[in-house]
């Protein structure tokens, strides 16, 4: 069945419009035909009833003194009413001129009440269909019978049928043409978007030209442009990430090579120093690779159905203990409520550890850690007494390999990915992370208390 339908959207739209208009037109035509027929029949009966009423009134006033005393002549020549008057015994006493001799339009007996039916007789040599009405008069002593031709009604019906046969195809054709043009205009805009999209390079940042039609096609173009912008941003971010990762890996590898080459020709003391430098570079490489793996794992989390209950307070306390051992010079104040959350324990541990290590690295002497439940969310706040961030850096600090100060060297022990890992893990768990400007470092992670909740980045 589907093979019989047109292949194009335009053709299917026109076919649908034609079918719908045909069905609708036939229904309207049938209703019009019935209504017009009823009106024409009712009008003919009204004329017939009026004429019979006049004759009946004449009978009531003057009685019957012979046929010549009754006025049963034709009144309306365009659609004449023929009348007969008969006695109760069936004798015809008056007939409208024009009826063929011997024609009888009255029944054999006077009915008890007025009757209406159809009747066929010959008038002026032509057999014609009539509407007939028989009305008793003077308590059944007489009957007044009348007929009127139904030819005007048939002419009206023929006119309606002719109008349907002529007008309906014209209307259907006009609607199909209008649908063809309208759908063609809409699809023209869609086809223009498709042509532009085919001509675009895979990494192009050019937006599609969207025609200001004010309809769904314009909104489709705007949606596609937003999608293209997101894809371009992701592509640019990926390329930048690969470039930055290559740069970060190249530096320690270059230093490691130089140290090993120098150590191969050096004395024992120089060799030990060279090997020490190589080990430091290996430490940097290990930290960088671990952070890259942690970030890749966080980005790869798509199915959250495997999340299980995680004691977030225990994760925070374990991370605090680790930082205390690594940085005994930094005092940590801890205010942690017992809180359980649905999530990935490894990813949440990376989030907490990176936040704490970042705060300890930039603090002067003190870091404050707070984990509390507030309404429908869980808040992890970490503050330090360092210099803090400038207002314009509070958002971009979560970018990967970001350098807030291009003139300074990267902090020792930092890969430039820690806060990016925090941001990725928070997003995977339906939360968000934010930073506040200094003095002092201020970071807050909000996670939904319920699994179905989700936050939107401000």
C-alpha positions in Angstrom: 0.0 0.0 0.0 2.8 2.4 0.8 4.3 1.8 -2.6 1.2 3.5 -4.1 1.8 6.7 -2.2 3.9 9.5 -3.7 7.6 9.4 -2.7 7.8 13.1 -1.9 6.4 14.9 1.1 4.9 17.5 -1.3 3.1 14.8 -3.3 1.7 13.1 -0.1 0.5 16.4 1.2 -1.3 17.2 -2.1 -2.8 13.7 -2.2 -4.0 14.0 1.4 -5.5 17.4 0.7 -7.3 16.0 -2.4 -8.7 13.1 -0.5 -9.8 15.2 2.4 -11.4 17.8 0.2 -13.2 15.2 -1.9 -14.7 13.5 1.2 -15.6 16.9 2.7 -17.0 18.1 -0.6 -19.1 15.0 -1.1 -20.5 15.3 2.5 -21.3 19.0 2.0 -22.8 18.2 -1.4 -25.0 15.5 -0.1 -26.2 17.7 2.8 -26.9 20.5 0.4 -28.8 18.3 -2.0 -31.0 16.9 0.8 -31.5 20.4 2.2 -32.4 22.0 -1.1 -34.7 19.2 -2.0 -36.5 19.5 1.3 -36.8 23.3 0.9 -38.1 23.0 -2.7 -40.6 20.3 -1.6 -41.8 22.3 1.4 -42.2 25.4 -0.9 -44.3 23.4 -3.4 -46.5 21.9 -0.5 -47.0 25.4 0.8 -48.3 26.6 -2.5 -50.5 23.6 -2.9 -51.9 23.9 0.7 -52.6 27.6 0.2 -54.5 27.0 -3.1 -56.6 24.1 -1.6 -57.3 26.3 1.4 -58.7 29.0 -0.8 -61.0 26.5 -2.6 -62.1 25.0 0.7 -62.9 28.4 2.1 -65.0 29.1 -1.0 -66.9 25.9 -0.4 -67.6 26.8 3.2 -69.0 30.3 2.4 -71.2 29.6 -0.7 -71.8 25.9 -0.8 -72.0 24.1 -4.1 -74.5 25.3 -6.6 -72.7 23.8 -9.6 -69.2 23.6 -10.9 -69.5 27.1 -12.2 -69.8 28.6 -8.7 -66.3 27.3 -7.7 -63.1 29.2 -8.6 -60.6 26.4 -9.5 -58.8 28.1 -12.3 -55.0 28.2 -12.6 -53.5 30.9 -10.4 -49.7 30.7 -11.0 -48.9 30.0 -14.6 -45.2 29.3 -13.9 -46.0 26.4 -11.7 -49.8 25.9 -11.9 -51.9 24.1 -9.2 -54.6 21.9 -10.6 -57.7 21.3 -8.4 -60.6 19.0 -8.4 -63.6 18.9 -6.1 -65.7 15.8 -5.5 -68.7 14.6 -3.6 -68.4 12.0 -0.9 -69.7 9.5 -3.4 -66.7 10.1 -5.7 -68.4 12.3 -8.2 -66.2 15.1 -9.6 -68.0 18.4 -9.6 -65.2 20.8 -10.5 -61.9 20.5 -12.3 -59.2 23.1 -13.2 -58.9 23.6 -17.0 -55.8 22.0 -18.6 -56.2 18.5 -17.2 -56.7 15.9 -19.8 -60.3 14.9 -20.1 -61.2 12.0 -17.8 -58.2 12.6 -15.6 -59.0 12.1 -12.0 -56.7 13.4 -9.3 -59.0 12.7 -6.4 -59.1 9.3 -4.7 -62.2 7.1 -4.8 -63.4 8.2 -1.4 -63.1 11.2 0.9 -60.3 10.6 3.4 -60.7 11.2 7.1 -57.9 13.7 7.2 -55.6 15.6 4.8 -53.3 13.3 2.9 -50.1 14.0 0.9 -48.4 11.8 -1.7 -47.0 11.8 -5.2 -49.1 11.4 -8.2 -48.5 11.0 -12.0 -51.0 12.2 -14.6 -51.1 13.7 -18.0 -51.3 17.5 -18.5 -51.4 19.1 -21.9 -50.5 15.7 -23.5 -47.4 15.2 -21.2 -47.1 12.7 -18.4 -45.8 14.6 -15.4 -45.0 13.8 -11.8 -47.0 15.8 -9.2 -47.2 16.3 -5.5 -50.8 15.7 -4.4 -52.8 16.8 -1.4 -56.3 15.7 -0.6 -58.3 17.6 2.0 -61.8 16.8 3.3 -64.3 19.6 3.6 -67.7 20.3 5.2 -67.5 17.2 7.5 -66.5 14.9 4.7 -69.3 15.8 2.3 -66.7 17.0 -0.1 -63.0 16.6 -0.9 -60.7 19.2 -2.4 -57.8 17.6 -4.3 -54.8 19.5 -5.7 -51.6 18.6 -7.5 -48.5 20.7 -8.3 -45.7 19.6 -10.6 -42.4 18.6 -8.9 -40.5 19.7 -12.0 -39.2 22.9 -10.2 -37.8 20.7 -7.4 -36.2 18.4 -10.0 -34.6 21.5 -11.7 -33.3 22.7 -8.4 -31.8 19.2 -7.6 -30.3 19.1 -11.1 -28.7 22.5 -10.5 -27.2 21.4 -7.2 -25.8 18.3 -8.8 -24.4 20.3 -11.7 -22.8 22.8 -9.3 -21.2 19.9 -7.4 -19.9 18.4 -10.6 -18.4 21.7 -11.7 -17.5 23.5 -8.5 -16.2 20.7 -6.4 -13.4 19.7 -8.9 -12.5 23.4 -9.2 -12.3 23.7 -5.4 -10.3 20.5 -5.0 -7.9 21.7 -7.8 -7.5 25.1 -6.1 -6.8 23.5 -2.7 -4.3 21.1 -4.2 -2.6 24.0 -6.0 -2.5 26.0 -2.8 -1.1 23.0 -0.8 1.4 22.4 -3.6 2.7 26.0 -3.4 2.6 26.2 0.4 4.4 22.9 1.0 6.8 23.7 -1.8 7.6 27.0 -0.1 8.1 25.3 3.3 10.2 22.5 1.8 12.2 25.0 -0.2 13.4 26.4 3.0 14.2 23.0 4.4 16.0 22.0 1.1 18.0 25.2 1.3 19.1 24.2 4.9 20.0 20.7 3.6 22.0 22.2 0.7 23.9 24.5 3.1 24.6 21.7 5.5 25.9 19.4 2.7 28.3 22.2 1.6 29.7 22.8 5.1 33.0 21.5 6.1 32.9 19.1 9.1 34.8 21.5 11.3 33.2 24.7 9.9 31.9 27.3 12.4 29.7 28.9 9.8 26.0 29.0 10.7 23.2 28.1 8.4 21.3 31.0 6.7 17.8 30.8 8.1 15.0 32.4 6.3 12.8 34.6 8.6 9.6 32.7 7.8 8.3 32.8 11.4 7.2 29.2 11.3 8.5 25.8 12.3 11.1 25.8 9.5 12.7 28.9 11.0 12.7 27.3 14.5 14.2 24.2 12.9 17.0 26.2 11.4 17.7 28.0 14.7 17.8 24.6 16.5 20.2 23.2 13.8 22.4 26.3 14.2 22.5 25.8 18.0 23.4 22.2 17.5 26.1 23.1 15.0 27.5 25.6 17.4 27.6 23.0 20.2 29.3 20.5 17.8 31.9 23.1 16.7 32.6 24.1 20.3 33.0 20.4 21.2 35.3 19.9 18.2 37.3 22.9 19.1 37.5 21.9 22.7 38.6 18.4 21.7 41.3 19.7 19.4 42.5 22.1 22.1 42.5 19.3 24.7 44.6 17.1 22.4 47.0 20.0 21.7 47.3 20.9 25.4 47.7 17.2 26.4 50.4 16.8 23.8 52.2 19.9 25.0 51.9 18.8 28.7 53.3 15.4 27.8 56.0 16.7 25.6 57.7 18.9 28.2 58.4 16.1 30.8 59.3 13.7 28.0 61.8 16.2 26.6 63.3 16.8 30.0 63.4 13.1 30.7 65.3 12.4 27.5 67.8 15.2 28.2 68.3 13.9 31.8 68.9 10.4 30.5 71.2 11.5 27.7 73.2 13.7 30.1 73.3 10.9 32.7 74.7 8.4 30.2 77.9 10.5 29.9 78.1 12.0 33.5 80.0 11.1 36.7 78.3 9.3 39.5 77.1 12.5 41.3 75.9 14.0 38.0 74.2 10.8 37.2 72.3 10.7 40.5 71.2 14.3 39.9 70.1 13.5 36.3 68.2 10.4 37.5 66.5 12.5 40.2 65.4 15.0 37.6 64.1 12.1 35.5 62.2 10.7 38.4 60.6 14.1 39.0 59.5 14.2 35.4 58.1 10.7 35.7 56.1 11.9 38.7 54.7 14.7 36.7 53.9 12.3 33.9 52.2 9.9 36.3 50.1 12.7 37.7 49.1 13.9 34.3 48.3 10.5 33.0 46.2 9.7 36.1 44.3 12.9 35.7 43.7 12.2 32.0 42.4 8.8 32.8 40.2 10.2 35.6 38.8 12.8 33.2 38.2 10.2 30.5 36.4 8.0 32.9 34.2 10.8 34.1 33.4 11.9 30.5 32.6 8.2 29.6 29.9 7.8 32.2 26.6 7.8 30.3 24.5 5.1 32.0 23.7 6.2 35.5 21.6 3.1 36.2 24.6 1.4 37.7 25.0 4.1 40.4 24.8 2.8 43.9 24.7 4.3 47.4 28.0 6.0 48.3 28.8 7.3 51.8 29.9 10.8 50.7 30.9 11.8 54.2 33.4 8.9 54.4 34.8 9.8 51.0 35.3 13.4 52.1 37.0 12.4 55.4 39.3 9.9 53.6 40.4 12.7 51.2 41.0 15.1 54.1 43.2 12.5 55.8 45.2 12.1 52.6 45.8 15.8 52.2 46.8 16.1 55.9 49.5 13.5 55.4 50.7 15.1 52.2 50.5 18.7 53.4 51.1 18.8 57.1 51.7 22.5 56.9 48.1 23.2 56.0 45.4 23.2 58.7 42.1 21.6 57.7 38.9 22.4 59.5 36.2 19.8 58.8 32.4 20.1 59.3 30.8 17.0 57.7 27.3 15.6 58.1 26.7 11.9 57.5 25.3 11.8 54.0 24.7 9.0 51.5 24.2 9.7 47.8 23.6 7.6 44.7 26.6 7.8 42.4 29.9 6.4 41.2 32.3 6.1 44.2 35.5 6.3 42.2 34.4 9.5 40.3 33.1 11.2 43.5 36.5 10.4 45.2 38.3 12.1 42.3 36.0 15.1 42.7 36.7 15.5 46.4 40.4 14.8 46.1 41.0 17.3 43.3 39.1 20.0 45.1 41.0 19.5 48.3 44.4 19.3 46.6 43.7 22.5 44.7 42.7 24.3 47.9 45.8 23.0 49.8 48.1 24.0 46.9 46.8 27.6 46.7 46.2 28.2 50.5 48.5 30.0 52.8 47.8 27.9 55.9 44.2 27.0 56.2 41.5 25.1 54.4 37.9 24.7 55.5 35.7 21.7 54.4 31.9 21.7 54.8 29.5 19.0 53.8 25.8 19.7 54.5 22.3 18.8 53.4 20.1 21.8 52.4 16.5 21.3 51.2 16.7 19.0 48.1 20.5 19.3 47.5 23.8 18.3 49.1 26.4 21.0 49.3 30.2 20.5 49.5 32.1 23.7 50.2 35.8 24.1 50.3 37.4 27.4 51.2 41.0 28.4 51.6 42.9 31.5 52.7 44.9 32.0 49.5 44.7 34.8 47.0 41.6 33.6 45.3 40.2 34.1 41.9 39.3 37.2 39.9 35.6 37.5 39.0 36.3 37.0 35.3 38.1 33.8 36.0 35.4 32.1 38.1 33.9 30.3 35.2 36.9 29.5 33.0 38.8 28.0 35.9 37.0 24.7 35.2 38.3 24.6 31.6 40.9 21.9 30.7 44.5 22.9 30.9 43.5 26.5 31.6 46.2 29.0 32.6 44.7 31.9 34.5 48.0 33.7 34.4 50.0 33.1 31.2 53.1 34.7 32.7 53.6 32.3 35.5 54.7 28.7 35.5 52.3 26.0 36.3 52.1 25.1 40.0 54.1 22.2 41.0 52.1 19.0 41.3 49.2 20.3 39.2 48.2 19.0 35.8 45.7 21.7 34.9 43.0 19.1 34.8 41.9 18.8 38.5 39.0 21.3 38.4 38.0 20.1 34.9 37.6 16.6 36.5 35.5 18.2 39.3 33.2 19.9 36.8 32.8 16.7 34.7 32.0 14.5 37.7 29.5 17.0 39.1 27.7 17.2 35.7 27.6 13.4 35.4 25.9 13.2 38.8 23.3 15.9 37.8 25.0 18.6 39.8 27.1 21.7 39.3 30.2 23.3 40.6 30.8 27.0 41.0 33.6 29.3 42.2 33.4 32.6 44.0 36.0 35.5 43.6 38.6 36.2 46.3 40.1 37.1 48.6 40.5 33.4 49.4 39.4 30.4 47.3 35.8 29.5 47.5 34.4 26.4 45.7 30.9 24.8 46.0 29.6 21.6 44.6 25.8 21.1 44.6 24.6 17.5 44.1 20.9 16.6 43.9 19.7 14.7 47.0 17.3 12.6 44.9 18.3 10.6 41.8 15.8 12.2 39.5 16.8 15.8 40.4 19.2 17.7 38.2 20.7 21.2 38.3 21.3 23.6 35.4 24.5 25.5 35.1 23.9 29.2 35.8 
